Amino acid sequence: MNQSHLDSERQRISEARHHDPFAVLGRHPDGKEVIVRAFIPFAAEVRIAEGGMPMTRFPDSDHFEWRGDDKGLPAHYSLIWRDDHNREHISRDPYTFLPQIGDLDLYLFSEGRHRHAHNFLGAREHEVDGVGGVLFAIWAPNAERASVIGDFNNWDGRRHQMRVRGGSGVWELFIPDLDPGHIYKYEIRNRHSGQVLQKADPYGQQHEYRPRTGTIVPALGLYGWGDGDWMEQRRTRDWQHLPMSVYEVHLGSWQRGQEGEFLNYREAAHRLVEYVKYMGFTHIELMPITEHPYDPSWGYQTTGYFAPTSRFGNPDDFRYFVDYCHRNGISVLLDWVPAHFPKDEHGLASFDGTPLYEHADPRLGEHKDWSTLIFNFSRNEVKSFLLSSAVYWLEDMHIDGLRVDAVASMLYLDYSRKEGEWIPNQYGGRENLAAIDFLRELNIAVHEQCPGVLMIAEESTSWPQVSRPTYVGGLGFDIKWNMGWMNDTLDYMALEPIYRQYNHGILTFSMLYCFTENFMLPFSHDEVVHGKQSMLHKMPGDEWQRHANLRTLYTYQFTHPGKKLLFMGTEFAQGKEWDSCGVLDWYVLEYPLHQGMLRMVRDLNHLYQSRPALYLNEFDWNGFEWIDCHDAQQSVISYLRKGRDNEWMVVVLNLTPVPRHNYRIGVPSPGRYREVFNSDSELYGGSNVGNGSEPLHTDDWSWMNRAHSLLLTLPPLSGIVLAYEGQH
């Protein structure tokens, strides 16, 4: 390298514009000798530690050189430098180490097929030639220069400039002797505009507590998992034919400490598991605990796709949460958001000074409703990023399933857009072909990589085969939220009972499509915010009638085919809308009607799990049969839930406040039937009208196209469940 070229290269290093600082810095042959170059801003003097050899300052710069025989000079020598405050520092020279990322990793990443990109991108403890430190790597293809900045180099982007790996757009740097726990970011200079950005690590596994936005170098995973049996059984669990009752939780507002502080993941685990086991739920679904800057986003505007939020502790604290749930027989689901991300300066937006993770055209790349950006699913490196995030939570954090948020917004190019605000696909249609391909790839990858986990779609349209395998043209999810059932049912229940007879079809319509997908029946957080009122106050009537209506609604949910989900607070009929900045109104459990609601939901959970007829065939017609769906005038519906041979339950709902005495229904077989559940029980705050605990006997009276029938008392605004106990 001639002197004028070297001067130019040094200048680029000084200005932090060099794409390959290793070409200048570090150790280089010089004839029969070697030359060692270092660039250390604010250094008053520098010497090589081995032998105490002083380095010469290049005039009017912070560049230093040493030239000589390399005998006795180790491959990874240390530099001692004294700053202008007369403090001494020592560290090995990072520019003596060879590239560390393998070509196969770079190839799979650029092909969009890497499922473990987090194992080579981001920051991780690493050892080279017996030297420990931290390997940093980032994808920034439009950068002229990328640097690691942090509390270990005075946040100076000139100190630890990275090398780019060919045309991959990946930059890397191994910093020796660096310990976990340091705070860092990446400083990126755009090659076109010269704009300099400071970004949190997209692959970071731990972030600072908001509002700070730095990333924390994680320690090597040393958590001692105790859920080995659970994880092994998960691989082959027949979830389709097992009960699934999900308790949806926002950790920040479920409960808090005595001073109003957030609970640590560990404390939350003990409190939540005790409550969930008591209530009989089988699963906890966490609203996003991926790192996010803005509390009122509830976590749905994610900046840390590999990091549990620091609001509740560190990653090992979260591992403990999941582990403790598993050791107590509770599955953990996580809301995961691949549809969009926020515009915060430290996040993914315009990551290297260009639209990188997002589309450049706002007609493709921006959600106006949410003021967020849409992932560019046609970009391979973005696919590798999202695939790896999903696998990370399922493998490394032992999460049992992902509920994928806002799938509808991914499927349609015109989602929530007016004419002229969107661009059709190559065939002139409204389908987002790249997103559809990504979702299929995601579900294939997850099910291959993590057998037994569940992929659940929050999808609100009539898109076909969401929960059908990709090899038959489906999207490959395991379960789809039944938003149609939820909306229709709530619309019906909001009616004054006198008007329900005119809208009977709203309630029975769900059975026309009930088994076209593997459905979950959700009453989620979305139904109790933004002026939609609490579940209790959606119901008509006075206080007693509201509670009675809600008890009936939950009875319908737990006896209707489909897995179940209730949002926290709805199980005890909180009267106010959910406030994410507060805490649930646990005090209402001082009042009998709310105590009764809690008791009833608990009993519904135990009824559901103890009766195979209610869960064994939730996804096919073998599990359901109408007794009568035509009694609109009295607003009564009756149906069978069926399990194995001669195993069924009779469900009757009376959706008016008028008790129905001597109400006759047809039944499939003669014999004894017993009322095993009554939402009008005095235990739940009801009027205690019903059929008692003694067995009921059928009559040989043909009714409803059946040879045998039962005469029942139907309580007001209620649901009753009868078990068949065999012949007389």
C-alpha positions in Angstrom: 0.0 0.0 0.0 1.7 3.2 -1.1 1.9 6.2 1.2 -0.7 8.4 -0.5 -3.2 5.5 -0.6 -2.5 4.7 3.0 -3.0 8.4 3.9 -6.4 8.2 2.2 -7.3 5.0 4.0 -6.3 6.5 7.3 -8.5 9.5 6.6 -11.5 7.3 6.0 -10.8 5.5 9.2 -10.5 8.8 11.1 -13.8 10.0 9.5 -15.5 6.6 10.3 -16.3 5.9 6.6 -14.3 2.7 6.0 -16.0 -0.5 5.0 -13.0 -2.7 5.9 -10.9 -1.2 8.7 -9.0 -4.5 8.9 -7.2 -3.5 5.6 -5.6 -0.6 7.5 -5.6 -1.5 11.2 -4.0 -4.4 13.0 -0.9 -6.4 12.0 0.4 -6.4 8.4 3.6 -7.8 6.8 6.1 -5.1 5.7 9.0 -6.9 3.9 10.9 -8.9 6.5 9.2 -7.0 9.3 5.6 -6.3 10.4 3.8 -3.1 11.0 1.1 -2.7 13.6 -1.4 0.1 13.2 -4.0 1.3 15.7 -6.5 4.1 15.7 -7.5 5.2 19.2 -9.1 8.6 19.6 -8.2 10.6 22.7 -5.1 8.5 23.3 -2.1 10.4 24.6 0.2 7.5 24.1 0.0 3.8 23.0 2.3 0.9 23.4 2.2 -2.8 22.7 1.9 -4.6 26.0 4.1 -7.6 25.1 7.5 -6.1 25.4 6.3 -2.6 26.2 7.1 -1.4 22.7 5.9 2.2 22.2 3.9 3.1 19.1 4.5 6.2 17.1 1.7 8.7 16.6 1.1 9.5 13.0 1.3 13.4 12.7 -1.9 15.3 13.5 -4.0 12.2 14.0 -5.0 9.5 16.5 -3.3 6.9 14.3 -0.4 5.0 15.9 2.2 2.7 14.3 4.9 0.2 15.4 7.3 -1.4 12.9 9.7 -4.2 13.7 10.5 -7.9 14.0 7.5 -9.9 14.9 9.4 -12.4 17.0 7.8 -12.5 20.4 4.8 -10.6 19.2 1.8 -12.9 19.8 -0.9 -13.3 17.2 -3.4 -11.4 19.4 -1.3 -8.8 21.1 -2.6 -6.3 23.6 -2.4 -2.5 23.4 -1.9 -0.3 26.5 -3.0 3.3 26.0 -3.2 6.3 28.3 -6.0 8.8 27.7 -5.7 12.6 28.1 -7.0 12.2 31.7 -3.9 10.0 32.4 -6.0 6.9 32.9 -4.5 3.7 31.5 -6.4 1.1 29.5 -5.4 -2.3 28.1 -7.1 -4.6 25.6 -6.3 -7.0 22.9 -6.4 -5.5 19.4 -9.8 -6.6 17.8 -8.2 -6.1 14.4 -6.0 -9.2 14.7 -8.9 -11.6 14.4 -10.1 -13.4 11.3 -13.8 -13.3 10.1 -15.9 -15.5 12.4 -19.2 -16.0 10.5 -19.4 -19.0 8.3 -20.2 -18.8 4.6 -23.1 -21.3 5.0 -24.8 -19.0 7.6 -24.4 -16.0 5.2 -25.8 -18.1 2.3 -28.9 -19.4 4.2 -29.5 -15.9 5.6 -29.5 -14.3 2.1 -31.7 -17.1 0.8 -34.4 -16.4 3.4 -34.0 -19.9 4.7 -32.1 -19.4 8.0 -34.1 -20.4 11.0 -31.4 -19.6 13.5 -30.0 -16.3 12.3 -29.9 -15.2 16.0 -27.0 -17.6 16.5 -24.6 -15.6 14.4 -26.2 -12.1 14.2 -26.5 -9.8 17.2 -24.1 -10.0 20.1 -23.0 -13.2 21.7 -20.2 -14.5 23.9 -17.5 -16.0 21.6 -14.0 -17.4 21.9 -11.3 -17.2 19.2 -7.9 -18.9 19.6 -8.5 -19.2 23.3 -9.5 -15.6 23.7 -12.9 -14.8 25.1 -15.0 -11.8 24.1 -18.1 -10.8 22.3 -18.9 -11.3 18.6 -21.1 -8.6 17.1 -22.8 -8.9 13.7 -25.5 -6.8 12.0 -27.2 -6.7 8.6 -26.9 -3.3 7.0 -26.3 -3.6 3.2 -26.6 0.1 2.4 -24.1 1.2 5.1 -20.8 2.8 4.1 -19.6 2.0 7.6 -20.9 0.2 10.7 -19.6 0.4 14.2 -20.3 -1.0 17.6 -20.7 1.7 20.2 -21.3 1.3 23.9 -20.4 2.0 27.5 -17.0 0.4 26.8 -15.9 2.8 24.2 -17.5 6.1 25.2 -20.2 5.6 22.5 -17.6 6.6 19.9 -18.4 5.2 16.5 -14.7 5.6 15.4 -13.4 3.1 18.0 -14.8 -0.3 16.9 -15.5 -0.1 13.2 -16.7 -3.4 11.7 -15.8 -5.3 8.6 -18.4 -6.1 5.9 -18.7 -9.7 4.7 -18.5 -9.3 0.9 -21.9 -8.7 -0.8 -24.0 -10.2 2.1 -24.5 -6.8 3.7 -23.5 -8.4 7.0 -21.0 -6.6 9.2 -19.1 -8.2 12.0 -16.5 -7.5 14.7 -15.1 -9.6 17.5 -14.2 -7.5 20.5 -11.9 -9.5 22.8 -12.0 -9.5 26.6 -15.5 -7.9 26.6 -17.9 -9.2 29.2 -21.6 -9.7 29.1 -23.7 -7.0 30.6 -22.3 -4.1 28.6 -24.8 -1.7 26.9 -24.3 -1.2 23.2 -25.9 0.0 19.9 -24.8 0.0 16.3 -23.8 3.2 14.6 -24.4 3.1 10.9 -23.4 5.6 8.2 -25.4 5.4 5.0 -23.4 5.0 1.8 -25.5 7.4 -0.2 -26.5 10.2 2.1 -23.8 10.1 4.7 -26.6 10.0 7.4 -25.4 8.5 10.7 -27.8 6.5 12.7 -27.7 4.8 16.1 -29.7 1.6 16.3 -30.6 -1.0 18.9 -29.7 -4.5 17.9 -32.6 -6.1 15.9 -31.2 -9.5 17.2 -30.6 -8.3 20.7 -31.8 -10.6 23.4 -31.9 -8.0 26.2 -32.7 -4.3 26.1 -32.5 -1.5 28.6 -35.5 -0.5 30.6 -37.6 2.0 28.8 -37.2 4.9 28.0 -33.6 4.0 27.5 -33.0 2.2 24.2 -29.7 0.4 24.4 -29.1 -3.3 23.9 -27.4 -5.4 26.6 -24.8 -8.1 25.8 -26.4 -11.3 27.0 -24.7 -13.8 29.1 -24.2 -17.3 27.7 -27.4 -19.3 28.4 -26.8 -21.0 31.7 -30.4 -21.3 32.9 -31.1 -24.8 34.2 -34.4 -25.8 32.7 -36.6 -28.2 34.8 -39.2 -29.0 32.2 -37.6 -31.7 30.2 -40.5 -34.1 30.5 -42.9 -31.4 29.4 -40.9 -30.6 26.3 -40.6 -34.2 25.3 -44.3 -34.8 25.8 -45.1 -31.7 23.8 -43.7 -33.2 20.7 -46.5 -35.8 20.5 -49.3 -34.2 22.4 -52.7 -34.8 20.7 -53.8 -31.2 21.3 -56.7 -31.5 18.8 -58.5 -33.9 21.1 -57.6 -32.4 24.4 -59.2 -29.5 26.3 -57.8 -26.1 25.7 -58.9 -23.2 27.8 -56.7 -20.1 27.4 -56.4 -17.2 29.9 -55.2 -14.2 28.0 -52.9 -11.9 30.2 -51.4 -8.5 30.0 -48.6 -8.9 32.5 -48.3 -5.2 33.3 -51.9 -4.8 34.4 -52.9 -8.2 35.8 -51.5 -7.5 39.2 -48.7 -5.3 40.5 -46.6 -5.0 43.7 -47.5 -3.1 46.8 -46.1 0.2 45.5 -47.7 -0.2 42.1 -44.5 -1.5 40.6 -44.4 -4.2 37.9 -44.1 -7.7 39.1 -40.9 -9.6 38.1 -41.4 -12.5 35.8 -40.6 -14.9 38.7 -43.1 -13.4 41.1 -45.7 -13.1 38.4 -45.1 -16.8 37.6 -46.0 -17.9 41.1 -49.0 -15.7 41.5 -50.4 -16.4 38.0 -49.9 -20.2 38.0 -51.6 -20.5 41.4 -54.6 -18.5 40.1 -54.7 -20.2 36.7 -54.6 -23.7 38.3 -57.3 -22.8 40.7 -59.5 -21.5 37.9 -58.9 -24.5 35.7 -57.3 -22.8 32.6 -55.0 -25.0 30.7 -53.0 -22.3 28.9 -51.7 -18.8 29.5 -51.5 -16.5 26.5 -49.3 -13.5 27.1 -49.9 -10.3 25.2 -46.6 -9.4 23.6 -43.7 -9.3 26.1 -41.3 -8.8 23.2 -39.5 -5.5 23.9 -41.4 -2.4 23.0 -40.9 1.3 23.8 -44.5 2.5 24.3 -46.6 1.0 27.1 -50.0 1.9 25.6 -49.2 -0.2 22.5 -49.6 -3.2 24.8 -46.5 -4.7 23.2 -48.0 -4.9 19.7 -45.4 -2.4 18.4 -42.3 -4.4 18.9 -38.7 -3.3 18.7 -37.0 -6.3 20.2 -38.0 -9.5 18.3 -35.7 -11.6 20.4 -36.0 -10.0 23.8 -38.4 -10.3 26.6 -39.2 -6.8 27.8 -37.0 -5.6 30.6 -40.1 -4.2 32.4 -40.5 -7.5 34.2 -36.9 -8.7 34.5 -34.1 -10.3 32.5 -34.3 -13.2 30.0 -33.5 -15.8 32.6 -36.4 -14.4 34.7 -38.6 -15.0 31.8 -37.2 -18.5 31.3 -38.1 -19.1 34.9 -41.7 -17.9 34.2 -42.1 -20.4 31.3 -40.3 -23.2 33.2 -42.5 -22.7 36.3 -45.7 -22.8 34.2 -44.6 -26.1 32.6 -43.6 -27.7 35.8 -47.2 -26.9 37.0 -48.8 -28.3 33.9 -49.6 -25.0 32.2 -48.9 -24.2 28.6 -47.6 -20.8 27.6 -48.6 -19.1 24.4 -47.1 -15.8 23.2 -48.6 -13.1 21.0 -46.1 -12.5 18.2 -46.3 -9.6 15.7 -44.8 -10.2 12.3 -47.2 -7.9 10.5 -45.8 -4.5 11.3 -43.3 -2.6 13.5 -43.0 1.0 14.9 -41.2 4.0 13.5 -39.0 4.7 16.6 -35.6 6.0 15.6 -33.7 3.3 17.5 -35.7 0.5 15.9 -36.0 -1.2 12.6 -37.3 1.8 10.6 -34.9 2.9 7.9 -32.4 0.8 9.7 -29.3 1.6 7.5 -30.7 4.9 6.2 -32.9 3.2 3.6 -36.1 1.2 3.9 -34.6 -2.1 4.7 -37.0 -4.2 6.8 -40.0 -2.2 5.4 -41.1 -1.3 1.9 -40.0 2.0 0.4 -43.5 2.8 -1.1 -45.9 3.8 1.7 -48.7 2.2 -0.3 -47.0 -1.1 0.5 -45.0 -0.2 3.6 -47.2 1.7 6.0 -50.2 1.0 8.2 -51.9 4.4 8.5 -54.3 3.2 11.2 -51.5 2.2 13.5 -48.8 4.5 12.3 -46.5 1.6 11.8 -44.4 0.1 9.0 -45.1 -3.2 7.2 -42.3 -5.8 6.8 -41.1 -6.4 3.3 -41.9 -10.1 3.1 -40.4 -10.4 -0.4 -36.9 -9.7 1.0 -35.1 -12.8 2.0 -33.1 -11.4 4.9 -36.3 -10.1 6.4 -37.8 -13.6 6.1 -34.8 -15.1 7.9 -35.1 -12.5 10.6 -38.8 -13.3 11.3 -38.4 -17.1 10.9 -35.5 -17.0 13.4 -37.5 -14.8 15.8 -40.4 -17.4 15.8 -38.0 -20.3 16.3 -36.1 -18.5 19.0 -39.2 -18.1 21.2 -40.3 -21.7 20.7 -36.8 -23.3 21.1 -34.8 -21.1 23.3 -37.6 -19.8 25.5 -39.7 -23.0 25.4 -42.9 -21.2 24.4 -45.6 -23.7 23.4 -47.2 -21.7 20.6 -47.4 -18.3 18.9 -50.6 -16.4 18.3 -49.8 -14.5 15.2 -51.3 -11.0 15.4 -53.1 -9.2 12.6 -52.9 -11.9 10.0 -55.7 -10.3 7.9 -53.6 -7.2 7.5 -50.8 -9.4 6.0 -53.0 -11.2 3.6 -54.6 -8.2 1.8 -52.8 -5.4 0.1 -55.9 -3.1 0.4 -56.3 -3.8 4.1 -57.8 -0.7 5.7 -56.9 1.3 2.5 -59.0 3.4 0.2 -58.9 3.2 -3.6 -55.6 4.6 -4.9 -53.8 3.9 -1.6 -52.6 0.4 -2.5 -50.8 -1.4 -5.3 -52.3 -4.6 -6.8 -50.2 -7.7 -7.0 -48.7 -8.9 -10.3 -52.0 -10.4 -11.3 -54.1 -7.4 -10.5 -55.5 -8.8 -7.3 -55.6 -7.6 -3.7 -53.8 -10.6 -2.2 -50.3 -10.0 -0.7 -48.6 -12.9 -2.4 -45.2 -12.4 -0.6 -46.9 -12.3 2.8 -48.9 -15.5 1.9 -45.8 -17.3 0.9 -44.0 -16.1 4.1 -46.9 -17.4 6.3 -46.7 -20.8 4.7 -42.9 -20.9 5.0 -43.2 -19.8 8.7 -45.7 -22.6 9.6 -43.7 -25.2 7.7 -40.5 -24.1 9.4 -42.0 -24.0 12.9 -43.6 -27.4 12.6 -40.5 -29.0 11.3 -38.2 -27.3 13.8 -40.5 -27.5 16.9 -42.9 -30.4 16.7 -46.0 -30.1 18.9 -46.1 -26.3 19.1 -49.2 -24.4 18.1 -49.5 -21.7 15.5 -52.6 -19.6 16.0 -53.9 -17.0 13.6 -55.8 -13.9 14.6 -57.5 -13.7 11.2 -60.9 -11.9 10.9 -61.8 -12.5 7.2 -63.3 -15.4 5.3 -59.9 -16.3 3.8 -60.1 -20.1 3.2 -58.1 -22.9 4.8 -56.2 -20.7 7.3 -55.8 -23.7 9.6 -55.3 -26.3 6.9 -51.9 -27.8 5.8 -49.9 -26.0 3.2 -49.8 -29.2 1.0 -53.6 -28.8 0.4 -53.3 -25.1 -0.3 -53.8 -23.9 3.3 -51.8 -21.4 5.3 -50.6 -24.0 7.6 -51.8 -22.6 11.0 -53.1 -25.0 13.6 -55.9 -22.8 14.9 -57.8 -19.8 13.7 -59.6 -17.3 16.0 -63.3 -17.4 15.2 -64.0 -13.7 15.0 -67.2 -14.2 13.1 -68.7 -16.3 16.0 -67.4 -13.7 18.5 -68.9 -10.7 16.7 -72.3 -12.4 15.9 -72.6 -13.7 19.4 -71.9 -10.4 21.1 -74.3 -8.6 18.7 -77.0 -11.1 19.7 -76.3 -10.9 23.4 -76.4 -7.1 23.3 -80.0 -7.2 22.2 -82.8 -6.8 24.8 -84.2 -10.3 25.2 -87.6 -9.3 23.7 -85.8 -8.6 20.3 -83.8 -11.8 20.3 -86.6 -13.8 18.7 -86.2 -11.7 15.6 -82.5 -12.3 15.4 -82.4 -16.0 16.2 -80.3 -16.8 13.1 -77.4 -14.7 14.3 -76.9 -17.2 17.1 -77.3 -20.3 15.0 -75.3 -19.1 12.0 -72.0 -20.2 13.3 -72.8 -23.9 12.8 -72.9 -23.4 9.0 -69.1 -22.9 9.0 -68.0 -24.2 12.4 -65.9 -27.0 11.1 -64.3 -25.3 8.0 -61.4 -24.4 10.3 -59.9 -25.4 13.6 -61.5 -22.6 15.5 -60.8 -21.0 18.8 -63.6 -19.0 20.4 -62.1 -15.8 21.8 -63.4 -13.1 24.1 -60.1 -11.2 24.0 -58.7 -7.8 25.1 -59.9 -6.2 21.9 -63.5 -6.6 23.0 -63.1 -4.6 26.3 -61.2 -1.5 25.2 -61.7 1.7 23.1 -65.3 2.3 24.1 -66.5 -1.2 23.5 -67.3 -1.5 27.2 -66.6 -4.4 29.5 -68.1 -7.8 28.8 -70.5 -7.3 31.7 -71.7 -3.9 30.4 -72.2 -5.2 26.8 -75.1 -7.2 28.3 -78.6 -5.6 28.5 -80.8 -5.2 31.6 -80.3 -4.4 35.2 -77.4 -5.6 37.2 -78.8 -9.1 37.9 -79.8 -9.6 34.3 -76.4 -8.4 33.0 -74.7 -11.1 35.2 -77.2 -13.7 34.1 -76.7 -12.9 30.4 -72.9 -13.0 30.9 -73.2 -16.4 32.7 -75.3 -17.7 29.8 -72.8 -16.4 27.2 -69.9 -18.2 28.9 -71.9 -21.3 29.1 -72.6 -21.1 25.4 -68.8 -20.5 24.8 -67.7 -23.5 26.8 -70.3 -25.9 25.3 -69.9 -24.7 21.7 -67.3 -26.5 19.5 -63.9 -24.8 19.5 -61.1 -24.1 21.9 -61.8 -21.4 24.5 -60.1 -18.0 25.3 -61.0 -15.5 28.0 -59.2 -12.2 28.6 -58.2 -11.5 32.2 -60.9 -9.8 34.3 -63.7 -11.1 32.2 -63.8 -14.2 34.3 -65.1 -12.2 37.3 -67.1 -9.7 35.3 -65.0 -6.6 35.8 -67.4 -3.7 35.3 -64.9 -1.2 33.8 -63.1 -1.4 30.4 -59.6 -2.7 30.7 -57.0 -0.1 31.4 -53.5 -1.2 30.5 -52.0 1.5 32.7 -53.8 0.3 35.8 -54.6 -3.0 37.4 -57.6 -5.2 37.2 -60.5 -4.3 39.6 -59.9 -7.3 41.9 -61.9 -5.5 44.6 -65.2 -6.4 42.9 -64.7 -9.9 44.1 -65.9 -8.6 47.5 -69.4 -8.6 45.9 -71.5 -11.8 45.6 -72.4 -11.5 41.9 -68.8 -11.2 40.9 -67.8 -14.0 43.3 -70.5 -16.1 41.6 -69.2 -15.3 38.1 -65.7 -16.4 39.1 -67.0 -19.6 40.7 -69.0 -20.3 37.6 -66.1 -19.9 35.1 -64.0 -22.1 37.3 -66.8 -24.8 37.3 -67.1 -24.4 33.5 -63.4 -25.0 33.1 -63.6 -28.2 35.2 -66.8 -29.3 33.5 -65.2 -28.8 30.1 -62.0 -30.7 31.0 -63.8 -33.6 32.8 -66.3 -34.4 30.0 -64.7 -35.7 26.8 -68.0 -35.0 25.0 -67.1 -31.3 25.3 -63.6 -31.4 24.0 -62.9 -34.7 22.1 -64.4 -33.6 18.8 -64.2 -29.9 18.7 -63.1 -29.6 15.1 -65.6 -32.0 13.3 -69.2 -32.8 13.0 -68.9 -35.9 15.1 -68.8 -33.6 18.1 -72.0 -31.7 17.6 -75.7 -32.2 16.7 -78.6 -29.8 16.9 -81.6 -30.9 19.0 -83.5 -27.9 18.0 -82.4 -24.6 16.5 -85.8 -23.3 15.4 -87.5 -22.1 18.6 -87.0 -18.4 17.8 -90.2 -17.4 19.5 -89.0 -18.5 22.9 -85.3 -17.8 22.1 -84.3 -21.3 23.1 -81.6 -23.4 21.5 -80.6 -27.0 22.4 -77.9 -29.2 21.1 -75.8 -32.3 21.8 -72.0 -32.4 22.3 -70.7 -35.8 21.6 -67.6 -37.7 22.4 -67.2 -41.4 22.0 -70.1 -43.9 21.5 -73.0 -43.3 23.9 -71.1 -40.4 25.4 -72.9 -37.1 25.0 -74.0 -34.0 26.8 -77.3 -32.1 26.3 -77.1 -28.3 26.3 -80.1 -26.0 26.5 -79.9 -22.2 26.5 -82.9 -20.0 27.5 -82.1 -16.5 26.2 -85.0 -14.7 27.8 -85.7 -13.8 31.4 -88.8 -15.9 31.4 -88.5 -19.4 33.1 -89.7 -22.2 30.8 -91.5 -24.9 32.8 -92.4 -28.3 31.2 -90.2 -27.5 28.2 -89.8 -30.7 26.2 -86.8 -31.6 24.2 -86.0 -34.7 22.1 -83.1 -36.9 23.1 -81.1 -39.5 21.2 -81.6 -42.4 23.7 -83.9 -43.4 26.5 -82.6 -43.5 30.1 -81.4 -41.3 32.8 -80.1 -37.7 32.4 -78.7 -35.5 35.2 -78.3 -31.8 35.3 -74.6 -31.4 35.9 -74.4 -27.6 35.3 -76.8 -24.7 35.7 -75.7 -21.1 35.2 -78.7 -20.0 37.2 -77.5 -21.8 40.3 -77.5 -19.7 43.5 -73.8 -20.6 43.8 -73.3 -18.3 40.9 -75.7 -15.5 41.9 -78.7 -17.0 40.0 -82.3 -17.6 41.0 -81.7 -21.3 41.5 -84.4 -22.4 39.1 -83.6 -25.8 37.5 -84.0 -29.5 37.5 -82.3 -30.4 40.8 -79.6 -33.0 41.4 -81.8 -36.1 41.0 -81.8 -38.0 37.7 -84.4 -37.2 35.0 -86.0 -40.0 33.1 -87.1 -39.9 29.5 -90.6 -40.4 28.2 -91.4 -42.6 25.3 -92.9 -39.5 23.6 -91.6 -38.7 20.2 -90.4 -35.1 20.0 -88.2 -33.1 17.7 -87.9 -36.1 15.3 -86.6 -38.3 18.1 -88.3 -41.3 19.7 -87.6 -40.2 23.3 -87.9 -36.9 25.1 -87.3 -35.1 28.4 -89.4 -32.6 30.2 -87.3 -29.8 31.6 -87.4 -26.6 33.6 -85.4 -23.9 31.9 -84.2 -21.2 34.2 -84.3 -17.5 33.1 -81.4 -16.2 31.1 -79.5 -19.4 31.6 -77.7 -22.4 30.2 -78.0 -25.9 31.6 -76.0 -29.0 30.8 -77.3 -32.5 31.2 -75.2 -35.7 31.2 -76.5 -39.0 29.9 -76.1 -41.7 32.5 -77.4 -44.7 30.6 -80.6 -46.8 30.4 -83.3 -47.0 33.1 
